[in-house]
Amino acid sequence: MDLDALRFGNFSKLGEAITDWEQMTTKLATLKEDAERNLKGRADKANWSGVNATVTREFVDKTATEFADAHTQADSITKILADTRGELIGFRTQLNDAITRASQQNLSVIDTGDGTFTVVGNTRADWASDPSGKSGVTDQGTVDDFRKEIQGILTQATQSDQSAAKVLRLLVDEAKYGFADASYADRDEAAKAVAAAEKLAKMAKDPADMSLDDIAAFNRTMEKYHDDSLFAEQFATRLGAKGTLQFWTEMASSHAGARGSELKTMKDLQTNLSLTLASASFSDSDAIQDWKKDLIAERNTNFRAADSPNPVGALGSQVISSLMGKGEYDTEFLDDYREKLFKADKAAGDAGTHDLWVKGYDAVDLVFGDGNGRDPLEGLFDGLSHNPEAAEHAFESKSDLEHMLGTTGYTDRGESLGRALEAAVTGVADGDTTTKAPGHSVAQVQIMANIVEAVAQPGGGADLVSKGLGDSFGDMAASYMPEISQTLAGHGAESIFLTNSDDPDGLGKVRDVVRFISAVSADPSGRAGVILGESIYTSGLIESHLANPHLFDGSHTQVLQDIGKNAGIIEGVVAHSVADGEVQAAVDGEKTYNDALKAKGDFAKTWISVGMTFVQVPEAYGGAAMGAVVGGGVGAIAGAAVDRLLQGQELNGSRDEALYRSAGDLYDSRDSVSQQTQWAAGETIDRHRLQLPKDGTNNLLRDAVNEGWDASSEFLSGTKDRPNG
């Protein structure tokens, strides 16, 4: 920065620009609030179907997000401009003060152009006759001191000006067609993020020089900034696609077999690097677009550590996928990457996937923790599980879905595939306990129907449950209790079995649904999911209808009969399937199921949100609105149902024989379902002070559950071979 530019700079124009930005930010804050509260809020509550439920709702959501991002970007720009102006004015004050003090010592400070200046002593006509004997008006030391001070001021001003320009350009480049969501309090904060990225990228280019202490420091910085879009974009692009993959290859190789604190450090590094790259993938800058393309282009490249004696390293796809365990990657990137991997995987056939990805890569271990990263589909599925939109895209093709399910018999990818399928059909990312579960779209219901059909296939479909998918299948069944209930009840039941699904009748044949529930019941975690989901849904339905009689144009009797019968059918299918298969081996089986039930129950707020999207979640389970067909705090009864299942309905003692082995045990299970529905009705009557006879209601529900229970045995006998059927 030129001396005169700072000394005589007029910052009033910049001040006017900041005022304009402040006004714009205030207006955008109002628009953002209006978009969130009115536009998106009303869209979430609307019971839309068809095109409105997909295209319009998605458009509304993205529009509301853009308003929020526009406000965030405007706010960041305003703060960076204001901070920079304040700094420059401060530097100008310092400069003028230094020049004034120099002049008091008979020194002149002169701008010589191109960022240079000089400090010279002022001459006097009589200086030669000065009695002090000095050869000038000041000494060289004073001149040098002022030159150093002024140069320091100009250097700081230049850094402030240039870094502001840099971060503003980067901020605007982040989103080519919209607005960036990066938020900064001032110029210094943004500049520090960019500088940190540059430093870490430089370190990552020489991984061999990084000690454990260096990696720990690297980790601390990345943990602080991994969600910062400018940091992530700068780190990824400065390292480059090939450099990114080589860095992780070197780290995995040099720290293979890590134990103790070293293992923890490497796990943290893998997590932070994954989260950083995931953040980077959302940037719209040209550099990141190239980085993503180059990353996918390297999928078949052989990456080896520099000191590795083995000519076979790791495929680029294996390295990429090993860094997808954490964080949400951009949908378009996941779509492009998944398309390439799916094509290669399908070409090998169901049984050939192990040889394609694992055989010959014995030295590859890219994951610090569980697994080794040799099957890149496992990492990809993890990535999909964190992005429901990309997961849905991945399994829209029935042939792709069937192939991936078929490969679970020859690979270890079942659990990761299950989590990806869960995200695809529920719209909720794996581990997300905060996001409101959306109503199921037509595309999601179709994927779920294809899954149900695959599991229901005679001659092996049920085997999928034992390939690591049972837990997730149980989650899916819980989420789809409204659609399952409507399928079992038949057409015309939609006014009783409430749902905000766009295709409540889309699960296909009753036979397939029954076989699906039966198969999932063989897995303790799957069975826990079905029972929790049914209990939550049934309890919520009872409260919804009794508290809001206008929902059904008919009597309470009819509603309760249908709800009770449905509960009896679903839980009866579960219980009879367990009894038929004798899958519960006394005490061991009892403990496995109880542990699974508790694990599901500990995730109760997610279960309530995903399994029953038409009610409000009680404060004890998160307190957030989960839907809009029925409002006003409905959901407390469902929460109580979860508590009862966890606290009082666990299997209790093996009684020297397997549970459900005898007819008495089977009927005990039936009675527990009846009791659960009766409790839900009684609590609803008390909570809403309804004028309904408790004894008559209990009797009605008991008869309805028993009817459904008996029907469940007939359903099973009509859909599959049974040992005593």
Residue pairs with C-beta under 8 A, 6 or more apart in sequence:
1 115
1 154
1 157
1 158
1 161
2 111
2 113
2 114
2 115
3 95
3 109
3 111
3 117
3 150
3 154
4 111
6 88
6 91
6 92
6 95
6 153
6 154
6 157
7 92
7 95
7 96
7 99
7 111
9 88
9 92
11 85
11 88
11 89
14 81
14 85
15 85
17 81
18 78
18 81
18 82
18 85
21 74
21 77
21 78
21 81
22 78
22 82
24 74
24 78
25 71
25 74
25 75
25 78
28 67
28 70
28 71
28 74
28 75
29 71
29 75
31 67
31 70
31 71
32 67
32 68
32 70
32 71
35 63
35 64
35 67
35 68
36 64
36 67
36 68
39 60
39 63
39 64
40 60
40 61
40 64
43 56
43 57
43 60
43 61
44 436
44 625
44 628
45 628
45 631
46 52
46 57
46 628
47 500
47 628
47 629
48 56
48 57
48 502
49 502
50 502
53 439
53 441
53 442
53 502
54 441
54 442
54 443
54 502
57 438
66 178
66 179
68 181
69 175
69 178
69 179
69 180
69 181
70 178
70 179
72 179
72 180
72 181
72 182
72 183
73 171
73 175
73 179
73 180
73 181
73 182
75 183
76 171
76 180
76 182
76 183
76 184
76 190
77 168
77 171
79 184
79 185
79 186
79 187
80 164
80 167
80 168
80 171
80 184
80 186
80 187
80 190
81 164
81 168
82 186
83 164
83 186
83 187
83 188
84 160
84 161
84 164
84 187
87 157
87 160
87 187
88 157
88 160
88 161
91 153
91 154
91 156
91 157
91 160
92 157
94 153
95 150
95 153
95 154
95 157
98 109
98 146
98 149
98 150
98 153
99 109
99 150
101 146
102 108
102 109
102 119
102 146
105 137
105 138
105 142
106 121
106 122
106 137
106 138
107 119
107 120
107 121
107 122
107 137
107 138
107 142
107 143
107 146
108 119
108 120
108 121
108 122
109 117
109 118
109 119
109 146
109 150
110 117
110 118
110 119
110 120
111 117
112 118
115 154
115 158
117 150
117 154
118 147
119 143
119 146
119 147
119 150
120 143
121 136
121 137
121 138
121 143
122 137
123 136
123 137
124 137
127 134
127 136
127 137
160 187
163 187
163 190
163 191
163 194
164 187
164 191
166 191
166 194
167 184
167 187
167 190
167 191
167 194
167 230
170 194
170 230
170 233
170 234
170 285
171 180
171 182
171 190
171 230
172 180
173 283
173 284
173 285
173 286
174 180
174 182
174 229
174 230
174 233
174 283
174 284
174 285
175 283
175 284
176 284
176 285
177 284
178 284
180 229
181 229
182 190
182 228
182 229
182 230
184 190
184 193
190 230
193 225
193 228
193 230
193 231
193 234
194 230
194 231
194 234
196 221
196 224
196 225
196 231
197 225
197 230
197 231
197 232
197 233
197 234
197 235
197 238
198 234
198 238
199 221
200 218
200 221
200 222
200 235
201 234
201 235
201 238
201 239
202 238
203 209
203 210
203 214
203 218
204 218
204 235
204 239
204 243
204 244
204 247
205 239
205 243
205 247
207 247
207 250
207 251
207 254
208 250
208 254
208 306
208 307
210 218
212 262
212 265
215 251
215 265
215 266
215 269
216 265
218 269
219 265
219 268
219 269
219 272
222 269
222 272
222 273
222 276
223 268
223 272
225 231
225 232
225 276
226 232
226 272
226 275
226 276
226 279
226 327
227 275
227 279
228 279
229 279
229 280
229 282
229 283
231 276
231 279
232 276
232 277
232 279
232 280
232 283
233 280
233 283
233 285
233 287
233 288
235 276
235 280
236 244
236 276
236 277
236 280
236 288
236 291
237 280
237 285
237 287
237 288
237 291
239 247
240 291
240 294
241 291
241 292
241 294
241 295
241 297
241 298
242 294
242 298
242 301
244 277
244 291
244 295
245 295
245 298
245 301
245 303
245 316
245 319
245 320
246 303
248 270
248 273
248 319
248 322
248 323
248 366
249 303
249 304
249 305
249 313
249 314
249 319
249 366
250 305
250 306
251 266
251 269
252 305
252 314
252 322
252 365
252 366
252 368
253 305
253 307
253 308
254 305
255 262
255 266
255 368
256 365
258 265
258 266
258 368
263 368
266 368
267 368
267 369
269 368
270 322
270 323
270 325
270 326
270 367
270 368
270 369
271 325
271 326
273 323
274 323
274 324
274 325
274 326
274 327
275 326
275 327
276 327
277 323
277 327
277 329
278 324
278 326
278 327
278 328
278 329
278 386
279 327
280 288
280 291
281 288
281 292
281 329
281 330
281 333
282 330
292 330
292 333
292 336
295 316
295 320
295 337
296 320
296 333
296 336
296 337
296 340
298 316
298 320
299 315
299 316
299 317
299 320
299 337
299 340
299 341
300 315
300 316
300 317
301 315
301 316
302 312
302 313
302 314
302 315
303 313
303 314
303 315
303 316
303 319
304 310
304 311
304 312
304 313
304 314
305 313
308 363
310 363
312 360
312 361
312 363
313 363
313 364
314 361
314 364
314 366
314 373
315 357
315 361
315 376
317 340
317 341
317 376
318 357
318 361
318 364
318 366
318 373
318 374
318 376
318 379
319 366
319 373
320 337
320 376
320 379
321 341
321 373
321 376
321 377
321 378
321 379
321 380
321 382
321 383
322 366
322 367
322 373
322 376
322 379
323 379
324 379
324 380
324 382
324 383
325 367
325 379
325 382
326 386
327 386
328 386
328 387
328 429
329 383
329 386
329 387
329 390
331 387
331 389
331 390
331 393
334 380
334 383
334 384
334 387
334 390
334 393
334 394
335 390
335 393
335 394
337 380
338 380
338 384
338 390
338 393
338 394
341 376
341 377
341 380
342 394
342 400
342 403
342 404
344 356
345 353
345 356
345 357
345 377
345 403
345 404
345 407
346 399
346 400
346 403
348 355
348 356
350 403
350 406
350 407
350 409
350 410
351 409
351 410
353 375
353 377
353 407
353 410
353 411
354 375
354 410
354 411
357 374
357 375
357 376
357 377
358 374
358 375
358 411
361 374
364 372
364 373
364 374
365 372
365 373
366 372
366 373
366 374
367 373
371 378
371 412
373 379
375 411
375 412
375 413
377 404
377 407
377 411
377 413
377 416
377 417
378 411
378 412
378 413
378 416
379 416
381 413
381 416
381 417
381 419
381 420
382 416
382 419
382 420
383 390
384 390
384 391
384 394
384 420
384 423
384 424
385 391
385 416
385 419
385 420
385 422
385 423
385 429
385 430
386 423
386 429
386 430
386 431
387 423
387 429
388 423
388 424
388 426
388 427
388 428
388 429
391 420
391 421
391 423
391 424
392 423
392 424
392 425
392 427
392 441
392 443
392 444
392 447
394 400
394 420
394 424
395 401
395 404
395 420
395 421
395 424
395 447
395 450
396 443
396 446
396 447
398 450
401 447
401 450
401 451
401 454
402 450
402 454
404 413
404 417
405 417
405 451
405 454
405 464
405 469
407 413
408 414
408 417
408 464
408 467
408 468
408 469
409 463
409 467
412 468
413 468
414 464
414 467
414 468
414 469
415 468
415 469
415 471
415 472
417 468
417 469
418 468
418 469
418 471
418 472
418 473
419 430
419 472
421 447
421 451
421 469
421 472
421 476
422 428
422 430
422 472
422 475
422 476
423 429
423 430
424 444
424 447
425 440
425 444
425 445
425 447
425 448
425 451
425 476
425 479
425 480
426 437
426 440
426 444
426 475
426 476
426 479
426 610
427 437
427 438
427 440
427 441
427 444
428 435
428 437
428 606
428 609
428 610
429 435
432 606
433 603
433 605
433 606
433 609
433 622
434 622
434 624
436 609
436 613
436 624
436 625
436 626
436 627
437 479
437 609
437 610
437 613
437 626
437 627
438 613
439 499
439 500
439 501
439 502
439 613
439 627
440 448
440 479
440 480
440 483
440 501
440 502
440 503
441 502
441 503
442 502
442 503
442 506
445 483
445 501
445 502
445 503
445 506
445 507
446 503
446 506
448 476
448 480
448 483
448 506
448 507
449 506
449 507
449 508
451 473
451 476
451 516
452 507
452 508
452 512
452 513
452 516
453 508
453 512
454 461
454 464
455 461
455 462
455 464
455 465
455 473
455 515
455 516
455 519
455 520
456 511
456 512
456 513
456 515
456 516
456 519
458 720
461 515
461 519
462 515
462 518
462 519
462 522
464 473
464 519
465 473
465 519
465 520
465 522
465 523
465 526
466 522
466 523
470 520
470 522
470 523
470 524
470 525
470 526
471 523
471 525
471 526
471 529
471 596
473 516
473 519
473 520
473 523
473 526
473 529
474 520
474 523
474 525
474 526
474 527
474 528
474 529
474 530
474 533
474 600
475 529
475 610
476 529
477 484
477 516
477 517
477 520
477 526
477 529
477 530
477 533
478 529
478 530
478 532
478 533
478 534
478 536
478 607
478 610
478 611
479 533
479 610
479 611
480 507
481 533
481 534
481 536
481 537
481 570
481 611
481 612
482 497
482 498
482 499
482 501
482 504
482 537
482 614
483 499
483 501
483 503
483 504
483 505
483 506
483 507
484 507
484 513
484 517
484 570
485 493
485 497
485 537
485 566
485 570
486 493
486 494
486 497
486 499
486 504
486 505
487 505
487 507
487 508
487 510
487 513
488 510
488 513
488 514
488 566
488 569
488 570
489 496
489 497
489 562
489 566
491 505
493 562
494 504
494 505
495 551
495 552
495 553
496 541
496 545
496 552
496 558
496 559
496 562
496 563
497 504
497 541
497 562
497 563
497 566
498 541
498 544
498 551
498 614
498 629
498 630
499 613
499 614
499 629
500 613
500 614
500 627
500 628
500 629
507 513
510 715
511 718
511 719
514 573
514 715
514 716
514 719
515 719
515 720
517 530
517 570
517 573
517 574
517 577
518 573
518 574
518 576
518 577
518 716
518 719
518 720
519 577
520 526
520 527
520 529
520 530
521 527
521 530
521 573
521 574
521 577
521 578
522 577
522 578
522 581
522 583
524 589
524 592
524 593
524 595
524 596
525 596
525 599
525 600
527 574
527 578
527 593
527 596
528 593
528 596
528 597
528 599
528 600
529 600
530 570
530 574
531 571
531 574
531 597
531 645
532 597
532 600
532 601
532 607
532 611
532 642
532 645
533 607
533 611
534 567
534 570
534 571
535 638
535 641
535 642
535 645
535 676
536 607
536 608
536 611
536 612
536 638
536 641
536 642
537 611
537 612
537 638
538 563
538 566
538 567
538 641
538 676
538 677
538 680
539 637
539 638
539 640
539 641
539 676
539 677
539 680
540 612
540 614
540 615
540 634
540 635
540 637
540 638
541 563
542 560
542 563
542 637
542 677
542 680
542 681
542 684
543 615
543 634
543 635
543 636
543 637
543 638
543 680
543 683
543 684
543 687
543 688
544 551
544 614
544 615
544 629
544 630
544 634
545 551
545 552
545 556
545 559
545 560
545 563
546 556
546 681
546 684
546 685
546 688
546 690
546 692
547 632
547 634
547 684
547 687
547 688
547 690
548 630
548 634
549 556
551 630
552 558
552 559
556 692
556 697
557 700
560 681
560 697
560 700
560 701
560 704
561 700
561 703
561 704
562 704
563 677
563 704
564 674
564 677
564 700
564 701
564 702
564 703
564 704
564 705
564 707
564 708
565 704
565 705
565 707
565 708
565 711
566 708
567 673
567 676
567 677
567 705
567 708
568 670
568 673
568 674
568 704
568 705
568 706
568 707
568 708
568 709
568 710
568 711
568 712
569 708
569 709
569 711
569 712
569 715
570 708
570 712
571 669
571 670
571 673
571 709
571 712
572 670
572 673
572 708
572 709
572 710
572 711
572 712
572 713
573 712
573 715
573 716
575 660
575 666
575 669
575 670
575 712
576 666
576 712
576 713
576 716
577 716
578 584
578 659
578 660
579 660
579 661
579 666
580 716
580 722
580 723
580 724
580 725
582 658
582 661
583 589
584 590
584 593
584 658
584 659
584 660
585 658
586 654
586 656
586 657
586 658
586 659
587 654
589 658
589 659
590 651
590 653
590 654
590 659
593 651
594 650
594 651
597 645
597 646
597 650
598 646
600 607
601 607
601 642
601 645
601 646
604 621
604 639
604 642
605 617
605 621
605 622
607 642
608 615
608 617
608 618
608 621
608 622
608 626
608 635
608 638
608 639
608 642
609 617
609 622
609 624
609 626
612 626
612 627
612 635
612 638
613 626
613 627
614 626
614 627
614 628
614 629
614 630
615 626
615 627
615 630
615 634
615 635
615 638
616 625
616 626
616 627
616 631
616 632
616 633
616 634
616 635
617 623
617 624
617 625
617 626
617 635
617 639
618 633
618 635
618 636
618 638
618 639
620 639
621 635
621 639
621 642
625 631
626 635
636 687
637 680
637 683
637 684
637 687
640 679
640 680
640 683
641 676
641 679
641 680
644 676
644 679
645 676
649 672
649 676
651 659
659 665
660 666
660 669
670 705
670 706
670 709
673 705
673 709
674 701
674 702
674 705
674 706
677 701
677 704
677 705
678 697
678 698
678 701
678 702
681 694
681 697
681 698
681 701
682 694
682 697
682 698
684 690
685 692
685 694
685 697
716 722
716 725
717 725
